[in-house]
């Protein structure tokens, strides 16, 4: 017998992919802000938010929406030395590596020789989307800034904003970024809308009737509106439902979500102390 909660649980796996991204007012507004900034004659753009706020999902969507229309490169993982970064850039642009092209200077020389210098630079700009930019070493950030100065590249830095270290205070972000865009965590109404749309996307909207407003408020309080934490909590919650469906179905024989199970999931996810 199939367990109905197995599919619901898997809906909230974090690796569901960009095409499962749920548009909310906040994320849609941020999406259009980024697209608008990328159309402006800016060299450097900063996109930031707390870890787990959904920045990578949004970057993936932007990349997939733009890639058929213009030259765009997305590096989801950081680089820690110039050689690896330049080789990756060459592979993306020229579809091959050049062993002797391993510095910024050699790369720019090679790139300029490959393009029509008479053509409008701004029309041929390559958009470079860099996730986890707070992990790049300072010297490499400086090389990337020089790339932007050539006007052949437009750079979008994506960074974590944390309580311990405000990356916006770093000199190269504070003095050189031309536009900054923040993705905020969800408020409680958006948490409910996210859950509803996520279930609807997978044709399981009937499960949303289990949620009372008090459940949404509790889930928002436990997760602080953080998308990654929210997905983790919901996955764990439905995993517990899955267990009881198989072993003690009478315990979950209710039309509404059991607050006890939400709290059990929060304890298991280390969001609540036992």
N, C-alpha and C positions, 0 to 999 in steps of 0.2 A: 504493500500500500504506500502510495506516494505521500510524503509529508508536505502539506501545503505551505509550511513556513520555511522550507528549504529554499524555494525560489525567492521568497520575500527577503530572506537573509542575504542571499547573493546579490540582490539589487543594490545593496549598500556596500559592496566591496569597493575599496578605494580605486582599484585599477580598472574600473568599468570603461574608461576611455573618454576621449574628448566629445564624442557624439552623444554621450549620455549626460553632458553638462546641462544643468537646469538653469534656465534664464530667470533671474529675479530682478526686481527694479534696480537694486544696487549693482549687481554684476553687469546688467545691460547698460546702465549709465556709464560704468567704468569702461566697458568694452568700446562704447562709442567715443568716450574721451580719448582713449588710446588711438583709435583709428583716426580721429580728428587731428591729434598731435602728430601722427605719422605723415599726415598730408601737409603739414606746415613745414616751412624751411628751417627746421630745427636740426641740430647736430646730435644732441644728447637728451634723452628722456628718461626719467626715473619712475618706475612703477614699484610701489612698495605696499606692504601689509604684513600683518602678523603671520607667523608660520601656520599653515593649515587654513588660511582664509580663502583659498581657491585661486591663487595667482597662477599656478602652473596650468590648471584647467583652462583658465582664460587665455593664457599664452598659447596653448595648443589650439584653441578655437581660432584665435587671431591668425596663427600660422596657417592653419588649414583653409581659412577663408581668403587669405591673401595670396597664397602660393601660386594659384593659377592666373593671377592678375599681374603680379609684379615679382621682381627678384627679392626673395626673403629667405634668410637663413635663421634657423632656430637651434641654439645649443642648450639643451635642457640640463646638462651637467657642466660644472665649472672646469676650467683648465688651471694648471698651477705652474706652467712654464711656457715661455714664448714659442719654443719650437713646436710643441704639440698643438698649440692654438693656431699657429700659421699653417701647419700641415693640414689641420682640419678645415681651415678656411680655403686652402687650395683645392682640397678634395671636393668641397661644396661648389666652388666657383668654376674650376677647370676640369672637374671630374677625374682628377689625378693628383698625385703628390709629386712635388719636385724636391728631390733630396737636398739640392743645394739652396733651396728657398726655405730658410728656417728662421729668418729674422724679419722684423717689421720692414726694415729698409729694403731688403731684397724682394719682399712680397710686393710692396708698393711699386717698385721699379718694374717687376714682372706684370703687375696688373695694368699699369698705365700703358705698357707696350701692347697689351692685348685689346685695348679699346680705342674707339675713334675719338681722338682728342678734340675734334671740331664739334662733336655732338654736345648738346646741353647736359652738363654734369647732373643737374637735379633730376632730369628725366631718366637717367640711367643709374640713379642711386640704388645701392643694395641696402635693404633693411636687415639689421642684425639684432636678433632677439636673444638676450643673454639671461638665462635663469640662474638663480643662486649667485648673483654677482657679488654679494658680500664675502664670498669665499675666495674670490680672485685675489692674488697678491697685488700689492700696490703698484709694483713696477709694471705688471701686465695691464692693469687698469690704465696706467699712463700711456702705454703703447696703443691700447684700444681708443683712448681719447685722441691720440694723434691720427688714427684711422678716420675718426669723425671730422677732424680738422681738414682733411683732404677734400671733404664734401662728396667723395665717392661713396661714403657709407653713412647711414643714419643708425645710431645705436640706441636700443632700448635696454637699459639696465633694470633687472628685476631683483629686489633685495628684500630680506626679512627685516621687519621692524620689531625689535624685542625690547623688553624692559631693562635688560642688563646693558645692552650696547645699542645706542641709537646710531645706525649706520649713516643717517642723514647728517650727522655731525662731522663725518670724515671730510677732510678738506676737498678731496676731488669730487665729492658729491655736492658739497655745500656751495662751492664757487663756480662750478662748471656746468651743472645741469640747467637746461633751458626750460624744462617743464617737469613738474612732479605730479604724480597721480596716485592716490591711495585707494586701496580696496579694503573697506571696513568689514568687520564681522557682522553676522546677521542679527537683527533684532528678533523678538519672540514671534511677531506676526510672520516674518520671513522664514523662520524655522518651520512653522506650520505649512506655509506655502511650498517650501522646499520638499518636505515629506510628501505632501499631496501630489505635487508635480512629478516627483520621482516615481511614486507608485502608479500614477496615471500613464507615465511614459512607458511603463512595462505592463500596461493593461491590468493593473491590480488595484484600481482606485477604490474598490469596495473595502479594502483593508483600512482606508483612512477614516472610515466611520467609527473605528475603535478609539480614536483620539478625542478626548475632551479638551477644552481650552486649558484646564488645569494641568493636563499632561504636557501640552506644548510649553507652558510656562516652566514646568519642572525640567523638561529636556533642555530648554534654553538656559536655565540657571545652571544646570550641570555642565553644559558644553560651552557656555559663554558665547554662543553663536558661532563657534569656530567650525568650519565645514568639515575638516578632517576629523575632529573630535566627535562631531555629530554623526558622521558616517560610521565611525568606530563603535559608538554607543548603540546605534540602531542595529548594526550587524550583530553585536553581542546580545542585544535584547531579543532579536528574532532567533538567535541560536538557542537561547534559553527556552523560548516558545517551542522551538523545534524539539527540544529535549522532552518537554512536558507533553507535547502532542503524542510522542511515541511511548512515554512511560507513565504518565499520569494525566490524561486528557481532562479529567474532571476538574483539575486545579485551574485550568484556563478556560473553563466553560462559562464565559461571560462575553457580552457584546462589546464591552469596553476594555481598553488596555488596563492591565493590572499594575498599579503603581508599585507594588512589591517587586515585580519583574523589572521595571525600569530601574529601581534602586539596586537590585541584584546585578544588573548589567553595568550600572555605574560603579559598583564596588569592584566587579571583575575588571573593568576598564581603568581602575585606579582613579576614578573621579570622585569617589566617596570613600571614607574610611569605614571599615567593617564595624 
